[in-house]
Each structure stands twice: as structure tokens, then as C-alpha cells.
Amino acid sequence: MSLSVPAGKLISVTLFLVTAFSLVAPAQATGSPDDRLFHLSFEADKQDPRQCRVVVTAADSRLWTTLRDASEEQYQQVLSLKRESKSSQELPPMLGRYELQDQRLIFQPAFPLVRGSRYQATFDARALQLAGKEGEQRLQKTYAIPLPDAKPPQVLSIYPSGKQLPANHLKFYIQFSEPMQQGDIFDYFSLYNKTQQQLVPRPFRHTELWSPDGKQLTLWFHPGRQKTGVNLNVELGAILNAGQEYELRINPKWSALTGHALGQEVKKTFSAVAMDERQPKPESWQLNVPASGTRAPLICQLGESLDYALLHSQLRIQTTSGKTVPGKIELADHESVWKWTPEKPWEPGHYQLVIGSVLEDLAGNSLQQPFAVDLSQQQTGSKTVGEFVTLGFEIK
């Protein structure tokens, strides 16, 4: 079955590369790809990426029942492709042909796409009016064709930078050379157990957390897999096992907003060690205090690797009167050493290192509380930690 619109000769597409985007049912938000009801992708001709079509693959062809003998307007409410506009005015959906082929809904644009432009496909499962599927969401995926002189994006760094992570490790910070395409990116990530020589099933929390500039992604392991005794932990087991080696892998097909793909697989290899269930203890940190009249850094030995992003946002230097002293933060020794260099030479006097109590270690244990608490065990009393903890020091 197909629906045509009078928009000129349609493009023939033969060989395709697939950039995938998937809709996950809410009850299966951490499920494997086989659990997904719909799969949205751009398929581009290998020789000419301007020739591109949008494909939605359903888990069952019966999910398309309401589209049988549908009008163009009805199809467009379910799946549309628009060219993104740099102005505030939104452009209308592109003309083309819709076609149902068993489990696949295909939209073929009437004209070739334009290099250097970005296009957005929107799939709205709600428009299918599926009984019992009210939770399905509106999905969007961006596609761009890189200009001939465009360079591929790069993964600049992955934190934690260490080669040993606790078995209850929680998250990675991945930094890119340019903004990356967003929208259910998890098909581009996998975790491989090198010891067992197999992929770890369903390791990630399917929530995208990006920096405002789109260059840093916070990638979480699913907390429900990392908390002992929680349903997913019991059903699927822990993500990491102490004594085993792993690879975090990033697929080379993932593209920047410019449309240029990474081009090569990125891997971070690490070993899992014993679980970390202890909270950070600032009172055990060691401060190496510089001399006055210099811009030598204040060096804080943390005793363990702590959360990369929180080490930048939750620590600051101030005078005893509460005035913040401007300076620059650097981390060393796999985020276990915090260095702070002042903008101006140190003046003699008393200072404070102010630490936000939400500061965490790699397992999510903060100054306020441990990440996981066994409610079946009697809890021993502990001193209350306020919003901040301070360490005083003197510059002589």
C-alpha cells in the first residue's frame, strides 16, 4: 500500500546506511532493542547521501492498522520530515511518498536533501491511537549531510580517567570536540565484558544529560542494576563484577550536528574492583598550602577518585569573611588530586576550602549519605552534614 503526492519524480534509493533511533515503551525503558515497539531511522544512499528516506519499523505490522487507507494528512501526523530553519519561522513538512511494507512505514522525500542543511524527522506514535499504548511519546531525530571539507568529530576525553573503577560505578562524562546529534543515542553505546567475552545486557539508564553546548554527555549505568537487592539487580545481576575487565564502546556511526560521523570506534578499557560503599571524608584530605606572594596552586589530596563534574562545581576557595577568591581548577592522578591556582598572588591570611555536601565518589556516595542504604539493617547514628563542609588553611 502506498500514498503518493504530486511532487515530481521520486528518487530511487538502492544501497543504504542506517542511522538508528528507537522508541522505548515506558515500562521497558531499560530494555534491550528487541523490546522496542518502534525503530526510527534515516537510510541514505552510500554514493549520494542527499538521497535519503525515513523508515519506521514496528515490532508488529498490526501496529499500523490505523494507517490502512489513510490520507496524506493522517500519515503526516504520524511521520513527517522538515528542514530546520535558522529563523524563528518553522518550515512546512517536506513533500514525498508514504508507503507501508509489512512492518515498515517509509517516507521518501520528493527531492534530494541539501548538503549543509539539517533535517528533523518526527514520529508520533500517539497519532496511531493504539489501544493500551497511551504512554508512547513523540520522537524526533536529526539528520545532516556534511559539507565536503567537514572534519569528523572527536571524543576528547572520557571521565573517570582511571583504569580501575568500583563494581558499583555509576556514570561517565564524555567530552566531544563539537556538538553531537541527540535523541535516544543509546544504540551507539555498548558495554563489553572482556573477561566473559560478551556484551553486558541493558547496562545504561536511558536518560540523556547534555551540557548546554552539546559537547559533554553524562552517561549513566542504570542505578537499579547497581543497587544490591533492587529488582533489576536481582533479575539481571550487577553490571560490573569485581575482578573482570570491560570496554565501554562508542559506535563510529554516531554523528555530530554537522552530519559527519565519528568514523572510528572509541573504546575505554577498565577493570572493576571491589564495590565502594564508603562516603568521602574531607577531614582526611591533605592540603599542601603554598607560600604568600606566589601563584602556586593549593593542592588537595583527596585520597580517592571523585566525580569529575562535581569536583569542578562543588569546591571553591573563599576568605574567612566569605568572599570567593577567583582561580582555576585542575585535576590530577585520575581525579584524586584537586588543584586550585589563584588569578592573583596569594596574600597572607586565613582561607577556607568550601565543599558542597552533594560531592560524590564514583559510586554515588556523597558527603551527605551513601548511595545505597540497607533498610533491613539497623542504622547507626552519624553526624548531620549541612549544605557545605569547610576546611580552613593559612597562607603565610
C-alpha positions as CSV (number, residue, x, y, z in Angstrom):
1,M,0.0,0.0,0.0
2,S,1.3,3.4,-0.8
3,L,0.3,7.0,-0.8
4,S,1.7,9.4,-3.4
5,V,1.7,13.2,-3.6
6,P,2.2,15.2,-6.8
7,A,5.7,16.4,-6.2
8,G,7.6,15.4,-9.3
9,K,9.7,12.3,-9.9
10,L,10.6,10.3,-6.9
11,I,14.1,9.3,-6.1
12,S,15.3,5.7,-6.4
13,V,17.3,4.6,-3.4
14,T,19.3,1.4,-3.6
15,L,22.2,1.0,-1.2
16,F,21.6,2.3,2.3
17,L,23.5,3.1,5.5
18,V,21.3,3.2,8.6
19,T,21.4,5.7,11.5
20,A,19.1,4.3,14.1
21,F,16.8,5.9,16.6
22,S,14.4,3.9,18.8
23,L,11.3,4.4,20.8
24,V,11.2,2.5,24.0
25,A,8.0,1.7,25.8
26,P,7.9,3.3,29.2
27,A,7.7,0.0,31.1
28,Q,10.7,-1.2,29.2
29,A,12.8,2.0,29.3
30,T,15.9,0.0,30.1
31,G,15.1,-2.9,27.8
32,S,17.1,-4.5,25.1
33,P,16.5,-3.4,21.4
34,D,14.2,-6.4,20.9
35,D,11.8,-5.0,23.5
36,R,11.1,-1.8,21.5
37,L,7.9,-1.2,19.7
38,F,9.2,1.1,17.0
39,H,12.6,1.8,15.4
40,L,13.1,5.1,13.6
41,S,16.0,5.6,11.1
42,F,17.3,7.6,8.3
43,E,18.5,5.4,5.4
44,A,20.9,7.2,3.0
45,D,22.3,6.1,-0.3
46,K,26.0,5.2,0.1
47,Q,27.1,7.0,-3.1
48,D,24.8,10.1,-2.6
49,P,23.7,10.8,1.0
50,R,21.3,13.5,-0.4
51,Q,19.1,10.6,-1.5
52,C,17.6,9.7,1.9
53,R,14.4,8.2,3.2
54,V,12.9,7.9,6.7
55,V,11.9,4.5,7.9
56,V,9.9,3.4,11.0
57,T,10.0,-0.3,11.7
58,A,7.3,-1.6,14.0
59,A,7.6,-4.7,16.2
60,D,4.4,-6.0,14.7
61,S,2.7,-5.0,11.4
62,R,-0.6,-4.7,13.3
63,L,0.6,-1.5,14.9
64,W,0.0,0.1,11.5
65,T,-3.7,-0.9,11.4
66,T,-5.0,2.7,11.8
67,L,-2.9,3.8,8.7
68,R,-4.6,1.4,6.3
69,D,-6.2,3.6,3.6
70,A,-5.1,6.7,5.5
71,S,-4.9,10.1,3.9
72,E,-1.7,12.1,3.4
73,E,-2.7,14.3,6.3
74,Q,-3.1,11.3,8.6
75,Y,0.3,9.9,7.5
76,Q,1.9,13.3,8.1
77,Q,0.5,13.4,11.7
78,V,2.4,10.1,12.4
79,L,5.6,10.8,10.4
80,S,7.0,14.0,8.9
81,L,10.3,15.4,7.8
82,K,11.1,19.1,7.9
83,R,14.1,21.1,7.0
84,E,15.3,23.1,10.0
85,S,15.2,26.8,9.7
86,K,17.7,29.3,11.1
87,S,14.8,31.8,11.5
88,S,12.0,31.6,14.0
89,Q,9.6,30.6,11.3
90,E,9.1,26.8,11.1
91,L,9.1,25.3,7.6
92,P,6.3,23.0,6.4
93,P,6.7,19.3,6.2
94,M,8.5,18.1,3.0
95,L,6.5,16.6,0.2
96,G,7.1,12.9,-0.7
97,R,5.6,9.5,-0.7
98,Y,4.5,7.3,2.2
99,E,4.5,3.5,1.8
100,L,3.7,0.6,4.1
101,Q,5.7,-2.5,3.6
102,D,4.7,-5.1,6.2
103,Q,6.3,-3.8,9.5
104,R,7.9,-0.7,7.8
105,L,6.5,2.7,7.3
106,I,8.6,4.5,4.7
107,F,8.7,8.2,3.8
108,Q,10.6,9.0,0.6
109,P,11.2,12.8,0.1
110,A,10.3,14.1,-3.4
111,F,13.6,15.9,-3.8
112,P,17.2,15.3,-2.8
113,L,18.3,16.8,0.6
114,V,20.7,19.7,0.6
115,R,24.3,19.5,1.9
116,G,25.0,21.6,4.9
117,S,21.3,21.7,6.0
118,R,19.8,19.8,8.9
119,Y,16.6,17.9,8.7
120,Q,14.3,16.7,11.5
121,A,12.1,13.6,11.3
122,T,9.2,13.4,13.8
123,F,7.4,10.2,14.6
124,D,4.4,10.5,16.9
125,A,3.1,7.1,18.0
126,R,0.2,8.8,19.8
127,A,-1.3,9.6,16.4
128,L,-1.7,5.9,15.8
129,Q,-4.3,5.8,18.5
130,L,-3.1,2.4,19.8
131,A,-5.3,0.9,22.5
132,G,-3.3,0.4,25.7
133,K,-0.3,2.4,24.3
134,E,-1.1,5.8,25.6
135,G,2.3,6.1,27.1
136,E,4.1,6.2,23.8
137,Q,5.9,9.5,23.1
138,R,6.6,11.9,20.3
139,L,10.1,11.2,18.9
140,Q,12.5,13.3,16.9
141,K,15.7,12.6,15.1
142,T,18.0,14.9,13.2
143,Y,19.9,14.2,10.0
144,A,22.5,16.3,8.3
145,I,24.7,15.8,5.2
146,P,28.3,17.0,5.9
147,L,30.0,19.5,3.7
148,P,32.9,18.1,1.7
149,D,35.5,19.9,3.8
150,A,33.9,19.0,7.2
151,K,36.1,17.1,9.7
152,P,34.8,14.2,11.8
153,P,34.1,14.9,15.4
154,Q,36.4,13.5,18.1
155,V,36.0,12.1,21.6
156,L,38.4,14.3,23.5
157,S,38.2,12.6,26.9
158,I,36.2,10.2,29.0
159,Y,36.0,10.5,32.8
160,P,36.7,8.9,35.1
161,S,40.1,8.7,33.5
162,G,41.3,5.8,35.7
163,K,41.7,2.2,34.6
164,Q,40.1,0.8,37.7
165,L,36.5,1.5,38.7
166,P,34.4,0.2,41.6
167,A,32.0,-2.5,40.7
168,N,29.2,-0.1,41.7
169,H,30.4,2.7,39.5
170,L,27.6,5.0,38.3
171,K,28.5,7.4,35.4
172,F,30.8,8.6,32.7
173,Y,31.4,12.1,31.4
174,I,32.2,12.0,27.7
175,Q,33.6,15.2,26.0
176,F,33.4,15.8,22.3
177,S,35.2,18.3,20.0
178,E,31.8,19.6,18.7
179,P,28.1,19.3,19.5
180,M,26.7,15.8,18.8
181,Q,23.3,14.6,17.5
182,Q,20.9,14.0,20.3
183,G,17.8,11.9,20.6
184,D,17.9,8.3,22.0
185,I,21.6,7.9,21.5
186,F,21.9,4.6,23.3
187,D,22.1,2.4,20.2
188,Y,25.6,4.0,19.8
189,F,26.8,2.7,23.2
190,S,27.6,-0.8,24.4
191,L,29.5,-2.3,27.3
192,Y,31.6,-5.4,26.6
193,N,32.8,-7.8,29.2
194,K,36.3,-8.8,28.0
195,T,36.6,-11.4,30.7
196,Q,33.5,-13.2,29.7
197,Q,33.8,-12.2,26.0
198,Q,30.2,-11.0,25.7
199,L,28.1,-7.8,25.8
200,V,26.6,-6.8,29.1
201,P,22.8,-6.6,28.6
202,R,20.8,-3.4,29.3
203,P,23.6,-1.5,31.2
204,F,22.5,2.1,30.6
205,R,20.0,4.5,32.1
206,H,18.1,5.8,29.0
207,T,18.2,9.4,30.0
208,E,20.2,11.9,28.0
209,L,22.0,14.6,30.1
210,W,23.9,17.1,28.0
211,S,25.9,20.2,28.7
212,P,24.3,23.4,27.3
213,D,26.8,23.4,24.4
214,G,26.1,19.8,23.5
215,K,29.7,18.8,23.9
216,Q,29.6,16.8,27.1
217,L,27.3,13.8,27.8
218,T,26.7,12.3,31.2
219,L,26.2,8.6,30.5
220,W,24.8,6.6,33.5
221,F,24.8,3.0,34.3
222,H,21.3,2.1,35.4
223,P,21.1,2.7,39.1
224,G,18.7,-0.1,39.6
225,R,21.4,-2.5,38.4
226,Q,24.0,-1.1,40.7
227,K,21.9,-1.2,43.9
228,T,22.1,-4.6,45.6
229,G,18.7,-6.1,46.2
230,V,16.8,-3.8,43.8
231,N,14.5,-5.5,41.2
232,L,16.7,-5.0,38.2
233,N,19.8,-6.0,40.2
234,V,18.1,-9.3,41.2
235,E,16.6,-10.0,37.8
236,L,19.6,-9.2,35.6
237,G,22.5,-9.1,38.0
238,A,25.1,-6.3,38.5
239,I,26.5,-4.5,35.5
240,L,30.1,-4.8,36.7
241,N,31.8,-7.7,38.6
242,A,34.9,-7.2,40.6
243,G,38.0,-8.7,39.0
244,Q,36.7,-8.6,35.5
245,E,37.7,-6.3,32.6
246,Y,35.4,-4.2,30.4
247,E,35.2,-2.0,27.4
248,L,32.8,1.0,27.0
249,R,32.3,1.3,23.3
250,I,31.0,4.2,21.2
251,N,29.8,3.3,17.7
252,P,31.7,5.0,14.8
253,K,28.4,5.8,13.0
254,W,27.3,8.4,15.6
255,S,27.3,11.8,14.0
256,A,27.9,15.4,15.1
257,L,25.2,18.0,14.3
258,T,27.1,18.8,11.1
259,G,26.3,15.2,9.9
260,H,29.8,14.0,10.0
261,A,30.2,10.6,11.8
262,L,32.9,9.7,14.3
263,G,34.3,7.3,11.7
264,Q,36.0,5.0,14.1
265,E,35.0,3.1,17.2
266,V,36.0,4.7,20.5
267,K,36.8,2.4,23.5
268,K,37.5,2.9,27.1
269,T,39.0,-0.2,28.8
270,F,38.9,-0.6,32.6
271,S,38.8,-3.2,35.3
272,A,36.2,-3.5,38.0
273,V,37.4,-3.6,41.6
274,A,35.6,-4.0,44.9
275,M,32.4,-2.0,45.5
276,D,32.8,1.3,47.2
277,E,30.2,1.8,49.9
278,R,32.1,4.4,52.0
279,Q,31.3,8.1,51.9
280,P,34.1,10.7,51.1
281,K,35.7,12.1,54.2
282,P,37.0,15.6,53.7
283,E,38.5,15.6,57.2
284,S,41.1,13.1,55.9
285,W,42.1,15.1,52.9
286,Q,45.6,16.5,52.9
287,L,46.2,20.2,51.9
288,N,49.6,21.3,50.5
289,V,49.5,25.1,51.2
290,P,51.6,27.4,49.0
291,A,53.5,30.5,50.2
292,S,52.2,34.0,50.0
293,G,53.3,36.2,47.2
294,T,53.1,33.4,44.7
295,R,50.5,31.9,42.3
296,A,51.5,28.4,43.2
297,P,48.4,26.1,43.4
298,L,46.7,24.9,46.6
299,I,46.9,21.1,46.2
300,C,44.3,18.9,47.9
301,Q,45.0,15.1,48.1
302,L,41.5,13.6,48.1
303,G,42.6,10.0,48.9
304,E,40.3,8.5,46.1
305,S,38.9,9.4,42.7
306,L,35.8,11.6,43.0
307,D,33.2,12.7,40.5
308,Y,34.8,14.8,37.7
309,A,32.0,17.3,37.2
310,L,31.2,17.8,40.9
311,L,34.9,18.5,41.6
312,H,34.5,21.5,39.3
313,S,31.2,22.7,40.6
314,Q,31.2,21.9,44.3
315,L,34.6,23.2,45.6
316,R,35.7,26.8,45.9
317,I,38.2,28.9,47.9
318,Q,37.0,31.8,50.0
319,T,38.3,34.1,52.7
320,T,37.0,33.8,56.3
321,S,34.7,36.7,55.6
322,G,33.0,34.7,52.9
323,K,34.5,36.4,49.8
324,T,35.1,34.0,47.0
325,V,38.7,34.0,45.6
326,P,38.8,33.7,41.8
327,G,41.0,31.0,40.4
328,K,41.4,28.0,38.1
329,I,40.7,24.3,38.9
330,E,42.8,21.4,37.6
331,L,42.5,17.7,38.4
332,A,45.3,15.1,38.5
333,D,46.0,11.5,39.3
334,H,42.7,10.2,37.9
335,E,40.6,12.8,39.7
336,S,42.1,12.1,43.1
337,V,44.0,15.3,43.3
338,W,42.3,18.8,43.2
339,K,44.5,21.8,42.3
340,W,43.5,25.4,42.6
341,T,45.5,28.2,41.1
342,P,44.6,31.8,42.1
343,E,44.3,34.5,39.5
344,K,46.4,36.8,41.6
345,P,49.3,36.0,44.0
346,W,48.3,34.7,47.4
347,E,48.0,37.2,50.2
348,P,48.8,36.3,53.8
349,G,45.8,35.3,55.8
350,H,43.2,32.6,56.7
351,Y,41.2,30.9,53.9
352,Q,38.6,28.2,53.6
353,L,38.1,25.3,51.1
354,V,34.3,25.2,50.8
355,I,32.9,21.8,49.7
356,G,29.3,21.2,48.7
357,S,28.0,18.2,50.5
358,V,26.5,16.8,47.3
359,L,30.1,15.9,46.2
360,E,30.2,12.2,45.3
361,D,32.7,9.5,44.7
362,L,32.5,7.2,41.6
363,A,29.8,5.0,43.2
364,G,27.5,7.9,44.1
365,N,28.3,8.1,47.8
366,S,28.1,11.7,48.8
367,L,29.2,13.6,51.8
368,Q,25.5,13.7,52.9
369,Q,24.7,10.0,52.5
370,P,25.8,6.7,51.0
371,F,24.3,5.8,47.6
372,A,22.7,2.6,48.8
373,V,21.3,2.0,52.3
374,D,20.3,-1.4,53.6
375,L,16.9,-0.7,55.2
376,S,16.8,-4.2,56.7
377,Q,19.8,-3.4,58.9
378,Q,19.7,-1.1,62.0
379,Q,21.3,2.2,61.1
380,T,24.0,3.6,63.3
381,G,23.8,7.3,64.1
382,S,26.0,9.7,62.2
383,K,26.7,13.4,62.4
384,T,24.5,15.5,60.2
385,V,26.2,17.1,57.3
386,G,25.0,20.6,56.2
387,E,24.9,22.1,52.8
388,F,28.7,22.8,52.9
389,V,31.7,21.4,54.6
390,T,34.7,23.7,55.1
391,L,38.5,23.1,55.6
392,G,40.5,26.0,56.9
393,F,44.1,26.8,56.0
394,E,46.5,29.7,56.4
395,I,48.8,31.4,53.8
396,K,52.0,32.7,55.4
